[in-house]
Amino acid sequence: MKCVVLAAGYATRLYPLTKNFPKPLLEVNGKTILDRLVCDVESTGAADGYIIISNHRYAGHFRKWAEGKPFAVTVVDDGTESNETRLGAVKDLQFAIDTLGLRDDLLVIAGDNLLDFSLSSFISFAREKGTSCSMRTLEPDREKLTRCGISEVDGDGRLVSLEEKPAHPKSSWITPPFYYYTAEDAARIKEALADGCGTDAPGSLLSWMCVHTTVYSMEMPGRRYDVGDLASYEEVRRIYGEKGDHQ
């Protein structure tokens, strides 16, 4: 399994902190967001390599971060230099697959989210199911639901549909940007793009996949912190500072 980190966004809502610096390398209680994510995955022993998908503006920062890591890290530069010319998460994923010739199962994670639990349970869940998988968590705030990817699942936990930012949410399950794609399903991303799959939000690919193949959804065993703007960054620094290291 390869762990692919989506980190090619420009984080404009965090300017000036991220004007010339990537959001995943911002520190939270003495550790970068990226270190917290990758070190957790590494602790599971499940990954045999890490791929950081970056834009051209930030690729050098990620290469410097990767120096001296005790595990294999490849930084893929998608060549874009502005928010207006970004490829989007789904095209970035396909770009990495094509560039590196990937034929592996892929754990795909957003590089700007923090979890207060280990991804080991999610990796185990996906391997037990033998299918592509996602996670879900309940969100009681109706207004927040309209800003997220919303999952519908059947009684067995199979993902029936996923809709990005719906005006009228069909459930209260939001879908964080952490996905497990089998090698067979990852090979179908080109097909998804040709079929009109959305390219910007990473959940758009999952939305296409759950219609064309089997995808299971695991309820998240803890909390997720989305570092989206300056206020949320300050909030997560406060939370981690008060509680100490989660990982």
FENMO-V319744 format. One record per pair of residues at least 4 apart in sequence whose C-alpha atoms are under 8 Angstrom apart, sorted by the first residue. I is the first residue (numbers start at 1). GAP is how many residues later the second one is. D is the distance in whole Angstrom. If there is no record, write none. Layout:
i->I gap->GAP d->D
i->I gap->GAP d->D
This chain:
i->1 gap->45 d->7
i->1 gap->46 d->5
i->1 gap->47 d->6
i->1 gap->48 d->8
i->1 gap->103 d->6
i->1 gap->104 d->5
i->1 gap->105 d->6
i->1 gap->106 d->7
i->2 gap->45 d->5
i->2 gap->46 d->6
i->2 gap->47 d->5
i->2 gap->48 d->6
i->2 gap->49 d->7
i->2 gap->102 d->6
i->2 gap->103 d->6
i->2 gap->104 d->5
i->2 gap->105 d->6
i->3 gap->38 d->8
i->3 gap->44 d->6
i->3 gap->46 d->6
i->3 gap->47 d->5
i->3 gap->48 d->6
i->3 gap->103 d->6
i->3 gap->104 d->5
i->3 gap->105 d->6
i->3 gap->106 d->8
i->4 gap->46 d->6
i->4 gap->47 d->5
i->4 gap->48 d->6
i->4 gap->49 d->7
i->4 gap->102 d->7
i->4 gap->103 d->6
i->4 gap->104 d->5
i->4 gap->105 d->6
i->5 gap->45 d->8
i->5 gap->46 d->6
i->5 gap->47 d->5
i->5 gap->48 d->6
i->5 gap->103 d->6
i->5 gap->104 d->5
i->5 gap->105 d->6
i->5 gap->106 d->6
i->6 gap->46 d->7
i->6 gap->47 d->5
i->6 gap->48 d->7
i->6 gap->83 d->7
i->6 gap->86 d->8
i->6 gap->87 d->8
i->6 gap->102 d->7
i->6 gap->103 d->6
i->6 gap->104 d->5
i->6 gap->105 d->6
i->7 gap->15 d->8
i->7 gap->17 d->7
i->7 gap->45 d->7
i->7 gap->46 d->5
i->7 gap->47 d->5
i->7 gap->48 d->8
i->7 gap->103 d->7
i->7 gap->104 d->5
i->7 gap->105 d->8
i->8 gap->45 d->6
i->8 gap->46 d->4
i->8 gap->47 d->5
i->8 gap->50 d->8
i->8 gap->70 d->8
i->8 gap->78 d->8
i->8 gap->81 d->8
i->8 gap->84 d->8
i->9 gap->45 d->8
i->9 gap->46 d->7
i->9 gap->74 d->7
i->9 gap->77 d->7
i->9 gap->79 d->8
i->10 gap->8 d->7
i->10 gap->9 d->8
i->10 gap->12 d->7
i->10 gap->13 d->8
i->10 gap->72 d->7
i->10 gap->73 d->6
i->11 gap->4 d->7
i->11 gap->7 d->6
i->11 gap->8 d->8
i->11 gap->11 d->8
i->11 gap->12 d->6
i->11 gap->217 d->7
i->11 gap->218 d->8
i->12 gap->6 d->7
i->12 gap->7 d->7
i->12 gap->71 d->8
i->13 gap->215 d->7
i->13 gap->216 d->5
i->13 gap->217 d->7
i->14 gap->4 d->6
i->14 gap->5 d->8
i->14 gap->9 d->8
i->14 gap->214 d->7
i->14 gap->215 d->5
i->14 gap->216 d->5
i->15 gap->4 d->5
i->17 gap->4 d->7
i->18 gap->4 d->6
i->18 gap->5 d->6
i->20 gap->37 d->7
i->20 gap->38 d->7
i->21 gap->4 d->8
i->21 gap->37 d->6
i->21 gap->40 d->7
i->22 gap->4 d->7
i->22 gap->36 d->6
i->22 gap->39 d->7
i->23 gap->88 d->8
i->23 gap->89 d->6
i->24 gap->8 d->7
i->24 gap->9 d->5
i->24 gap->10 d->5
i->24 gap->87 d->5
i->24 gap->88 d->5
i->25 gap->7 d->5
i->25 gap->8 d->6
i->25 gap->9 d->6
i->25 gap->10 d->8
i->26 gap->6 d->5
i->26 gap->7 d->6
i->27 gap->4 d->5
i->27 gap->5 d->4
i->27 gap->6 d->6
i->28 gap->4 d->6
i->28 gap->5 d->7
i->28 gap->208 d->7
i->28 gap->209 d->5
i->28 gap->212 d->7
i->28 gap->213 d->8
i->29 gap->208 d->6
i->29 gap->211 d->6
i->29 gap->212 d->6
i->29 gap->215 d->8
i->29 gap->216 d->7
i->31 gap->4 d->6
i->31 gap->5 d->7
i->32 gap->4 d->6
i->33 gap->4 d->6
i->33 gap->78 d->7
i->33 gap->79 d->7
i->33 gap->80 d->7
i->33 gap->81 d->7
i->34 gap->4 d->6
i->34 gap->77 d->6
i->34 gap->78 d->7
i->35 gap->4 d->6
i->36 gap->4 d->6
i->36 gap->78 d->8
i->36 gap->211 d->7
i->37 gap->4 d->7
i->37 gap->74 d->8
i->37 gap->77 d->7
i->37 gap->78 d->8
i->38 gap->4 d->6
i->39 gap->4 d->6
i->40 gap->4 d->7
i->40 gap->78 d->6
i->40 gap->79 d->7
i->40 gap->207 d->7
i->41 gap->4 d->7
i->41 gap->5 d->7
i->41 gap->6 d->7
i->41 gap->77 d->8
i->41 gap->78 d->6
i->41 gap->79 d->7
i->42 gap->4 d->7
i->42 gap->5 d->7
i->44 gap->76 d->6
i->46 gap->77 d->8
i->48 gap->24 d->7
i->49 gap->22 d->7
i->49 gap->23 d->5
i->49 gap->24 d->6
i->49 gap->25 d->8
i->50 gap->21 d->8
i->50 gap->22 d->6
i->50 gap->23 d->5
i->50 gap->24 d->6
i->51 gap->22 d->6
i->51 gap->23 d->5
i->51 gap->24 d->6
i->51 gap->25 d->7
i->52 gap->10 d->8
i->52 gap->21 d->7
i->52 gap->22 d->6
i->52 gap->23 d->5
i->52 gap->24 d->6
i->53 gap->22 d->6
i->53 gap->23 d->5
i->53 gap->24 d->6
i->53 gap->25 d->7
i->53 gap->39 d->7
i->53 gap->40 d->8
i->53 gap->43 d->7
i->54 gap->4 d->6
i->54 gap->5 d->5
i->54 gap->8 d->8
i->54 gap->21 d->7
i->54 gap->22 d->6
i->54 gap->23 d->5
i->54 gap->24 d->6
i->55 gap->4 d->6
i->55 gap->22 d->5
i->55 gap->23 d->5
i->55 gap->24 d->6
i->55 gap->25 d->5
i->55 gap->26 d->6
i->55 gap->31 d->8
i->56 gap->4 d->8
i->56 gap->21 d->5
i->56 gap->22 d->6
i->56 gap->23 d->5
i->56 gap->24 d->5
i->56 gap->25 d->6
i->57 gap->23 d->7
i->57 gap->24 d->5
i->57 gap->25 d->8
i->58 gap->4 d->7
i->59 gap->4 d->6
i->59 gap->16 d->7
i->59 gap->17 d->8
i->59 gap->18 d->6
i->60 gap->4 d->6
i->61 gap->4 d->6
i->62 gap->4 d->6
i->62 gap->13 d->7
i->63 gap->4 d->6
i->63 gap->12 d->6
i->65 gap->4 d->8
i->66 gap->7 d->6
i->66 gap->8 d->8
i->69 gap->4 d->8
i->76 gap->20 d->6
i->76 gap->23 d->8
i->78 gap->9 d->8
i->78 gap->14 d->7
i->78 gap->17 d->7
i->80 gap->5 d->6
i->80 gap->6 d->6
i->80 gap->7 d->7
i->81 gap->4 d->7
i->81 gap->5 d->7
i->82 gap->4 d->6
i->87 gap->4 d->6
i->87 gap->5 d->6
i->87 gap->112 d->7
i->87 gap->113 d->7
i->88 gap->4 d->6
i->88 gap->111 d->5
i->88 gap->112 d->4
i->88 gap->113 d->7
i->88 gap->114 d->8
i->89 gap->4 d->6
i->89 gap->110 d->6
i->89 gap->111 d->5
i->89 gap->112 d->6
i->89 gap->113 d->5
i->90 gap->4 d->6
i->90 gap->99 d->8
i->90 gap->108 d->8
i->90 gap->109 d->5
i->90 gap->110 d->6
i->90 gap->111 d->7
i->90 gap->112 d->6
i->90 gap->114 d->8
i->90 gap->115 d->7
i->91 gap->4 d->6
i->91 gap->102 d->8
i->91 gap->108 d->6
i->91 gap->109 d->8
i->92 gap->4 d->6
i->93 gap->4 d->6
i->94 gap->4 d->6
i->94 gap->95 d->7
i->94 gap->96 d->7
i->95 gap->4 d->6
i->96 gap->4 d->6
i->96 gap->5 d->8
i->96 gap->6 d->8
i->97 gap->4 d->5
i->97 gap->5 d->5
i->97 gap->6 d->8
i->98 gap->4 d->7
i->103 gap->80 d->6
i->103 gap->84 d->8
i->104 gap->78 d->7
i->104 gap->79 d->5
i->105 gap->75 d->7
i->105 gap->76 d->6
i->105 gap->77 d->4
i->105 gap->78 d->4
i->105 gap->79 d->8
i->105 gap->81 d->7
i->106 gap->74 d->6
i->106 gap->75 d->5
i->106 gap->76 d->6
i->106 gap->77 d->7
i->106 gap->80 d->7
i->107 gap->71 d->7
i->107 gap->72 d->6
i->107 gap->73 d->5
i->107 gap->74 d->6
i->108 gap->69 d->8
i->108 gap->70 d->6
i->108 gap->71 d->5
i->108 gap->72 d->6
i->108 gap->73 d->8
i->109 gap->68 d->6
i->109 gap->69 d->5
i->109 gap->70 d->6
i->110 gap->67 d->6
i->110 gap->68 d->7
i->112 gap->114 d->7
i->112 gap->115 d->6
i->112 gap->116 d->8
i->113 gap->111 d->7
i->113 gap->112 d->6
i->113 gap->113 d->5
i->113 gap->114 d->6
i->114 gap->110 d->6
i->114 gap->111 d->5
i->114 gap->112 d->7
i->114 gap->113 d->8
i->115 gap->107 d->7
i->115 gap->108 d->6
i->115 gap->109 d->5
i->115 gap->110 d->6
i->116 gap->106 d->6
i->116 gap->107 d->6
i->116 gap->108 d->7
i->116 gap->130 d->6
i->116 gap->131 d->7
i->117 gap->104 d->7
i->117 gap->105 d->6
i->117 gap->106 d->7
i->117 gap->129 d->7
i->117 gap->130 d->8
i->118 gap->129 d->8
i->119 gap->4 d->6
i->120 gap->4 d->6
i->121 gap->4 d->6
i->122 gap->4 d->6
i->122 gap->13 d->8
i->122 gap->96 d->7
i->123 gap->4 d->6
i->123 gap->57 d->7
i->124 gap->4 d->6
i->125 gap->4 d->6
i->125 gap->93 d->7
i->126 gap->4 d->6
i->126 gap->5 d->6
i->126 gap->6 d->7
i->126 gap->7 d->6
i->126 gap->54 d->7
i->126 gap->90 d->8
i->127 gap->4 d->7
i->129 gap->87 d->8
i->130 gap->52 d->8
i->131 gap->50 d->7
i->131 gap->51 d->6
i->131 gap->83 d->6
i->131 gap->84 d->6
i->131 gap->85 d->7
i->132 gap->47 d->8
i->132 gap->48 d->5
i->132 gap->49 d->4
i->132 gap->50 d->5
i->132 gap->53 d->7
i->132 gap->82 d->7
i->132 gap->83 d->5
i->132 gap->84 d->7
i->133 gap->46 d->6
i->133 gap->47 d->5
i->133 gap->48 d->7
i->133 gap->82 d->5
i->133 gap->83 d->5
i->133 gap->84 d->6
i->133 gap->85 d->7
i->134 gap->41 d->7
i->134 gap->44 d->6
i->134 gap->45 d->5
i->134 gap->46 d->6
i->134 gap->81 d->7
i->134 gap->82 d->6
i->134 gap->83 d->5
i->134 gap->84 d->6
i->135 gap->40 d->6
i->135 gap->41 d->6
i->135 gap->43 d->7
i->135 gap->44 d->7
i->135 gap->82 d->5
i->135 gap->83 d->5
i->135 gap->84 d->6
i->135 gap->85 d->6
i->136 gap->15 d->7
i->136 gap->37 d->6
i->136 gap->38 d->6
i->136 gap->39 d->5
i->136 gap->40 d->7
i->136 gap->81 d->6
i->136 gap->82 d->6
i->136 gap->83 d->5
i->136 gap->84 d->6
i->137 gap->36 d->5
i->137 gap->37 d->5
i->137 gap->38 d->7
i->137 gap->39 d->8
i->137 gap->82 d->6
i->137 gap->83 d->6
i->138 gap->34 d->5
i->138 gap->35 d->5
i->138 gap->36 d->6
i->139 gap->5 d->8
i->139 gap->6 d->7
i->139 gap->33 d->5
i->139 gap->34 d->6
i->139 gap->35 d->6
i->140 gap->32 d->7
i->141 gap->4 d->7
i->142 gap->4 d->7
i->142 gap->30 d->8
i->143 gap->4 d->7
i->144 gap->4 d->7
i->145 gap->4 d->8
i->145 gap->5 d->7
i->145 gap->20 d->7
i->145 gap->21 d->8
i->145 gap->24 d->7
i->145 gap->27 d->7
i->145 gap->29 d->7
i->146 gap->19 d->5
i->146 gap->20 d->5
i->146 gap->21 d->6
i->146 gap->22 d->7
i->146 gap->23 d->7
i->147 gap->17 d->8
i->147 gap->18 d->5
i->147 gap->19 d->7
i->148 gap->16 d->6
i->148 gap->17 d->5
i->148 gap->18 d->8
i->148 gap->26 d->6
i->148 gap->27 d->7
i->149 gap->13 d->6
i->149 gap->14 d->5
i->149 gap->15 d->4
i->149 gap->16 d->6
i->149 gap->17 d->8
i->149 gap->25 d->6
i->149 gap->26 d->5
i->149 gap->27 d->8
i->149 gap->54 d->7
i->150 gap->12 d->5
i->150 gap->13 d->5
i->150 gap->14 d->6
i->150 gap->15 d->7
i->150 gap->16 d->8
i->150 gap->19 d->7
i->150 gap->20 d->7
i->150 gap->21 d->7
i->150 gap->22 d->7
i->150 gap->23 d->6
i->150 gap->24 d->5
i->150 gap->25 d->6
i->151 gap->8 d->7
i->151 gap->9 d->7
i->151 gap->10 d->6
i->151 gap->11 d->5
i->151 gap->12 d->7
i->151 gap->19 d->8
i->151 gap->20 d->7
i->151 gap->21 d->8
i->151 gap->22 d->5
i->151 gap->23 d->6
i->151 gap->24 d->6
i->152 gap->7 d->6
i->152 gap->8 d->5
i->152 gap->9 d->5
i->152 gap->10 d->6
i->152 gap->18 d->7
i->152 gap->19 d->6
i->152 gap->21 d->7
i->153 gap->4 d->5
i->153 gap->5 d->5
i->153 gap->6 d->5
i->153 gap->7 d->5
i->153 gap->8 d->7
i->153 gap->64 d->7
i->154 gap->4 d->5
i->154 gap->5 d->7
i->154 gap->6 d->7
i->157 gap->59 d->6
i->157 gap->60 d->6
i->157 gap->61 d->7
i->158 gap->56 d->7
i->158 gap->57 d->6
i->158 gap->58 d->4
i->158 gap->59 d->6
i->159 gap->51 d->6
i->159 gap->55 d->8
i->159 gap->56 d->6
i->159 gap->57 d->5
i->159 gap->58 d->6
i->160 gap->50 d->6
i->160 gap->51 d->7
i->161 gap->46 d->6
i->161 gap->49 d->6
i->161 gap->50 d->7
i->162 gap->41 d->8
i->162 gap->42 d->8
i->162 gap->44 d->7
i->162 gap->45 d->5
i->162 gap->48 d->8
i->163 gap->41 d->8
i->163 gap->44 d->7
i->164 gap->37 d->8
i->164 gap->39 d->7
i->164 gap->40 d->7
i->165 gap->4 d->8
i->175 gap->28 d->8
i->176 gap->48 d->8
i->177 gap->25 d->7
i->177 gap->26 d->7
i->181 gap->4 d->6
i->181 gap->5 d->6
i->182 gap->4 d->6
i->183 gap->4 d->6
i->184 gap->4 d->7
i->185 gap->4 d->7
i->185 gap->24 d->8
i->185 gap->28 d->8
i->188 gap->4 d->6
i->189 gap->4 d->6
i->189 gap->16 d->8
i->190 gap->4 d->6
i->191 gap->4 d->6
i->192 gap->4 d->7
i->192 gap->5 d->5
i->192 gap->13 d->7
i->192 gap->16 d->7
i->192 gap->17 d->8
i->193 gap->4 d->5
i->193 gap->5 d->7
i->193 gap->6 d->8
i->197 gap->7 d->6
i->197 gap->8 d->6
i->197 gap->11 d->6
i->198 gap->6 d->5
i->198 gap->7 d->7
i->199 gap->5 d->7
i->199 gap->6 d->8
i->200 gap->4 d->8
i->202 gap->4 d->7
i->203 gap->4 d->6
i->204 gap->4 d->6
i->205 gap->4 d->6
i->206 gap->4 d->6
i->207 gap->4 d->7
i->208 gap->4 d->7
i->209 gap->4 d->6
i->209 gap->5 d->8
i->209 gap->6 d->7
i->210 gap->4 d->6
i->210 gap->5 d->5
i->225 gap->11 d->7
i->226 gap->6 d->7
i->227 gap->5 d->5
i->227 gap->6 d->5
i->227 gap->9 d->7
i->228 gap->4 d->6
i->228 gap->5 d->7
i->229 gap->4 d->6
i->230 gap->4 d->6
i->231 gap->4 d->6
i->232 gap->4 d->6
i->233 gap->4 d->6
i->234 gap->4 d->6
i->235 gap->4 d->6
i->236 gap->4 d->6
i->237 gap->4 d->6
i->238 gap->4 d->6
i->239 gap->4 d->6
i->240 gap->4 d->5
i->240 gap->5 d->6
i->240 gap->6 d->7
i->241 gap->4 d->8
